[in-house]
């Protein structure tokens, strides 16, 4: 069974933290101090649970009334390939659409760009943006 839990700005998001630490810090070698930032305090976070176990996460950063940025999207390694990442992104987009925000951006790791393209995102530029040692593309989604 799939469940979604939102932690609103300022609320604890412990399960999100654990997934992000495992995926970004342990697997991808991001320093903890780079992974967790000031935007965490002002951003809603989503956790996806499968059979009661936290398996995926993402957050929304509000830029202005017409644009927001999604990021920190992560799925536990042993649950990849099960459609969890798609569920995370779809739920983030569902909320953003309900809030009538027309534009969504993401800085997607280059290897994940085809995944986001399948969900309707478009690469803004083929110029690579480096977040520490990992290459990203800036992508956009419009409702």
N, C-alpha and C positions, 0 to 999 in steps of 0.2 A: 504494500500500500504506500502511495506517495502522499506526503504532507508537506505543506509550505509554512514556514514561520518567519514573520517579519520582526526584526528588532529595530525599533525606531531610533532616530538620532538621540544619542545620550544613553540609551539603554544598553545593558550588557549584551554581547553577541559572542559568548564563549564558544559555541559550537563552530561558528564562522572562523574564529581565531584559530582553533585547532586544525581545521581543514587548510586554511591559508598557510599556517606554519608548516604543516606536512608537505604541501604541494610546492609553495614558493621558496621557503627557507631550506627545508631538508632536501627536497628533490632538485630544485633549480638553483640552489645556493645563493638566494637573495639574503643579505643580512637582515636580521630581525628588525633593526632600527630603520631600514629602508622600506620594509614591507608594511609596517604599521605606522600610519601618519596622522596628522592633525585632521584630515578629512574624515577619518573614521568616527570622530566625535560628532560630526554634523551630518552623517549619512545614514540612511536606512540600509540595513543589511538583511539579506534573504538567506535562509538555510533551507535546503531541501532534505527531507528525511525519507528514507526507504525502509519500510518495516521498522520504524522507530529509530533508525540509525542515521546520524547526519552524514550525508554523502556529497553534497554540493553547496556552493555558496556564491554570492555576488553582492555588489553594492551599487547604489545610485548616488551620484554627486550632482546636485543641482547647480547649473551654471547661471541660468536666468529663466524667465518665464517661458522662453521658447526653446530651451536646449538643456539637456542633461547629459551626463557622461556615465556610462556603466563600466564597471571594472572589478578587479579582484575576483574574477570568475574562476572558480577552481572546483575540480571534482576529484575525489579520492582515487588514487591510482587503481585500486582493485575494482572500482565501479565504472571505470571508463569503458565506453563502447556500449553502454546500456541506455543511452539517450538522456542521461542526467544533465549534461551540459546544455542540451537543447531545452530541457524543462526549466533550468535556471534562467536562461536568456528569455524564453517566452514569458515567464512570470515577471521578470523585470520589465519587459516591454508592455505587458498587460497593465501593470500599475502605472507606468508612464503614460500610456494611452488614456487611461481613466483620469489622469491628472491634466489631460489636454495639452501635453507638451509635445510639439510636432517634430522635434529633431533630437536624435540620440547619437552621441559619438562614443567611440571606443578606440583604444590603442591596443590592437590585437597582436599577439605574438605572430610573427610571419607564418609559422607552420600552421597556425589556427585560422588564418584568413579564409581559406575555402569553407570551413565550418560556418563562419559568420556570413559569408556570401550566400550560402544556402538558406540562411535565416533572413535575408533581405538587406544586409549591409553591403555598402559599396566602398571600395578602397578610394580614398581621396587623392592619394599620391603614392607612387611607388618608391618615393624617398623613404629610406629606412630611418626610424627613430630608435635610438638605443636607450633602454631602461637598464642602466648598469651594463651588463654583458649580454642582454637578450634583445634581439632585433624585433621591432614592432612596425606595423602599418597603422596609420590613422584611417579609421573607417567611419562611415556615417549611415544612419538609417532615418528615413523620413516616413511619417504616417501619412 
